[in-house]
């Protein structure tokens, strides 16, 4: 393995993961075969002072100690380069027509150095670990990537573990976990570690320090209280007797940061420069801005080796919150609507915050914070009706889901309640659902407090259109639902969602073909199902290659794979065997019935099982025309004490032998009769 890519959303823990890996190595806990770990953020590389340099000079700029030790070559060392944040890289990669470079002492532009490092021309013996958000992952061709790993953040059990470790008092921990679970929008967002931290800080202050039982019930209220908490902290640090909250510049300060957040959000920027700060009338030298109010909200990169200092908010969601607060304050105080239409989902969280700020309870919190701000008198019901009208339109699934989150921020749950009652009574028929009701069903299945173990689409409506209305489920059975490649495009995006905890995916009897399987496996990096069934899907040997590539990236989850009745042939099985040979493979059942196989498949399967004999227990090779000698190697393996294989099916062979016996018996009986 040379290059590993870790993919995950903003704040999900990619950088922390690499830092923990490095810390454990530095403390001698693991990976002691590595001599050097060089962690270099992409965004810092983009703003280095020097336009061109050699690769060894680049390493020396980040790690001057290496130069001081006189190290100018890495041939004698085992080296790991951690390149963090590909999505923040502003350098142009050229993998189609690259300028080839293999000498680490020859100067070149930074993009050429990085391109050749990734391609393996520079320091070919080194290992690379690249982290990125999903949108930027495709910048590096897959042929250079040995393994992809997706970080999805905390699962439900880990969310609870976090709060139980954070609050050692069991009663307090139980109250906090119970409260978060009652607000599904809070609980879902807690898959992001930094959001768990924000939630814990606020609930600790409200419940424990203030002895207040009125806990935040939605995202907007939580972030408002977090903002207030930081302002009060600034007052304490500055020892101003609480004057900070009455300071005339406070509202101006929040408005300026809100403007910065809003303007950069429109440009889809989370990292900004000094001139961006100045354009919003923020005095960057005002130390109180960082020592107090925004020391945990707004961070500054102080490293002197770079041309421009860079700035960012602590997390994208806080940037969206401050941007929404700016839009709200501007409209309330001056009547100016600064919003424009955004159709690409870029401002989804921003919209949730903006609507949440219109709620009366949150306006009360805002007036406690900023006494001079006005109020929105618009009826909440008007807003709710407008959102429901939009949901009833022909919106993409992601936008519909976000509008339901918006309704949650406005404390309106009518559509959800309606569908929940139909589900409980068994009277739900998807043939008669309106678009809004479809969206409500999707939202319920995605965010229900009680995990749904199985949702069988065929019970309601076995059509492709029905699938296109569904989102992430725990258990998908989509057998014989008339699905095609178009469904795979939608399903692929569903499976990549952090909210998807799919364990079983059964797509048998659908005309997916190789192109559909490629879509399902190419973007879905982890394949974390325990059972994956693709029987009767018109697959060829190409699907064996697609599946093997995906499964090798994360081999430890799948325990049953059903590929019966597909035209895989020997080459498809040979591709799958690369996955079976992986020592981390946990597959227990493999079904290859009627897959147009020959004796060659039996031989490569036997070789794979000899290489990794400890897990596969059941192998179905029926109806491939095998004779007893064809499966002899596999039959012999079954007798080995080291091999776990217990069941080897060769149905056609067994049936043929039975027929032969029957014919012999019949002939014998006829001769006796004569």
C-alpha positions, 0 to 999 in steps of 0.5 A, a space after each residue: 500500500 503506497 497511497 491511502 486517501 481518507 475522505 470525510 465532511 468538514 469537521 468530521 475528524 480527518 485532521 485529528 485522525 492523522 494527528 492522533 496517528 502521528 502522536 501515537 508514533 511519536 510516543 512509541 505506541 505503534 508504527 515504529 518501523 516508520 523513521 519520519 512522518 511529515 505532516 504538511 497541510 495542502 493549504 499551507 503549501 499553496 501560500 509558501 513564500 517561494 514559487 519554485 524549489 526542490 522537493 528536499 527544500 520543500 520538506 526543509 521549509 516545513 521541518 528545518 530540523 531535518 536540514 539541521 541534521 544534514 538529511 538531504 535524501 530519504 532513500 535509507 529511511 521509511 517515510 510517511 508524508 501526510 498531506 492534509 486537506 486536498 480540498 483546500 489546495 489551490 495548486 493545479 495538478 496535471 496528471 494527464 500530461 505531467 512534467 516528469 521529475 524524479 530527482 528531489 534536488 531539482 527545483 520545480 513549481 510546487 504543483 509539479 513536485 506534488 504531482 510527481 510525489 503522488 505519481 510515485 516518481 519522487 521518493 517512490 519508497 515513501 508512503 502517502 496519506 491524503 485527506 480530503 472532503 468528498 468533492 475534491 477526491 476525484 482530483 487524484 486519479 484512482 490508479 494512484 490510490 491504493 486504498 480509500 477510507 471514508 470517515 463518517 464521524 460518530 455512529 449513534 453508539 459513539 455519540 452516547 459514549 462521547 457524552 458519557 465520557 464528557 459528563 462523569 455524573 451518570 444522571 447528568 449524562 442520561 438527562 443530556 443524552 435523552 434531551 439530545 435524542 428528543 431533538 432529532 436535528 441535534 442528535 443527527 448533527 452529533 455525528 460531527 465531533 466538533 458539534 458534540 463539543 459545542 453541544 456539551 459546552 452549551 448544555 454543561 453551562 445551561 444545566 449544570 452551572 446555571 441550573 436551568 432546565 430549559 435546554 436548547 431544542 433546536 440548532 439555532 437556539 444551541 448556536 445562539 447560546 454558544 455565542 452568548 457563552 463566548 461573549 460572557 467568557 470574554 467579559 470574564 477574561 477581560 475582567 470588565 464586570 460584564 461590560 462586554 455585553 453592553 459595549 456599543 461595539 459588540 453589535 458592530 463586531 458581530 455584524 462585521 463577522 457575520 458579513 465576513 461569514 456571509 460574503 465568503 459563504 456566497 463564494 463557497 470559501 471557508 478559508 480567507 485572507 487578510 484583505 477579506 477581513 479588512 473589507 468587512 471593517 474588522 480590525 485584525 489587530 484587536 486582540 480582544 477579538 481573539 482573547 475573548 469573544 471569538 477565541 474559540 469561534 475564529 482562528 488564525 494561522 500564525 506561522 511566519 513561513 507563509 506569505 499570507 496569514 489565513 483565517 477561518 471559523 471554527 467550523 463551517 456550521 458556525 460560519 453559516 450561523 453567523 452568516 444567517 445572523 447577519 442576514 437576519 439583523 440586516 433585514 430586521 434593523 434596516 429592512 434590506 433583504 441581502 439574500 439571493 437565490 441559491 439552487 445548489 444546496 450550498 446554503 442549506 444549513 444557513 437556511 435552517 439557521 435563518 428560519 430558526 432565528 425567526 422563531 419567537 423563542 430564539 428572538 427572545 434569546 437574541 434580544 437578551 444578547 443584543 438589546 437594540 435588535 428588532 423583531 420579525 413580526 411575520 406569522 410563523 404559519 405563513 412561513 410554514 405553509 410556504 415551505 410545505 408548498 415548496 416540498 410539494 413541488 418537484 424538488 430533489 430529495 436532498 432539498 426536500 429533506 433540508 426543508 423538513 429540517 427547516 420545519 423542525 427549526 420552526 417546531 412544525 411536525 404535522 406532515 411527519 405525524 401524518 405519515 407516522 400514523 399511517 405507518 403504525 396503522 399499516 394503511 400506508 400506500 405509496 401509490 397515493 402519496 403526494 410529493 410532500 408525503 413522500 418527503 415526509 416518509 423519507 425524512 422519518 425513515 432517515 431520522 426516526 428515534 427508533 432505528 428501522 431494522 427493515 423497510 421492504 419497498 415491495 410491500 408498498 410500491 415496487 417501482 423505480 420511481 418509488 426508489 427515487 423518493 427514498 433516502 438512507 435506510 438501515 435495511 434495503 430490500 429492493 428485490 425485483 423492483 424494476 431498477 436500472 442504472 438510473 436508480 444506481 445513480 441515486 442509490 450511490 449518493 444515498 449510500 455515501 450519506 453520513 446518515 446512512 447506516 445500511 447493513 443489508 443491500 439486496 438488489 437481486 432481480 434488477 437490470 443493473 448490469 456492470 455500469 450499475 455496479 460500477 456506480 454503486 461501488 465507485 463512489 461508495 468507498 466503504 461498502 459497510 454492508 454485512 450482506 450484499 446480494 446481486 443475483 440475476 442482475 445481468 453482470 459480467 466479469 467487469 462487475 467482479 473487478 468493480 466489486 473486488 476494488 471496492 471490497 479491498 478498500 474496506 474488507 472487514 464488513 461484508 460477510 455474505 455476497 450473493 452473485 448467483 445467476 450472472 455471467 461472471 465467468 472465470 475472469 470475474 471470479 479471479 478478480 474476486 479472489 484478490 479480495 478473498 486473499 486479503 487477511 482482513 476479509 471476513 466473508 463467510 458465504 459466497 454464492 456463485 451458482 450458475 455463473 458460467 464457470 469452469 475448472 479454472 475458477 475452482 483452482 483460483 478459489 482453492 488457491 485463495 482459500 489456501 492463502 486465507 483459510 480462516 473465514 469462508 464457511 459456505 461456497 455455492 458453485 452449483 449449476 456450473 457444469 462441474 464434475 467431481 474432479 473439477 472441485 477436488 481441490 476445494 473438496 480436499 480443502 474442506 477436510 483440512 483442519 486449518 480451513 473453515 469451509 464447511 459447506 461446498 455446494 455443487 448442485 448440478 454434480 450432485 443431481 447428475 450423480 443422483 440421476 445416474 444412480 436412478 437410471 442404474 437402479 431402474 435398468 436393474 429393476 427392468 432386467 429383473 422384471 424380464 
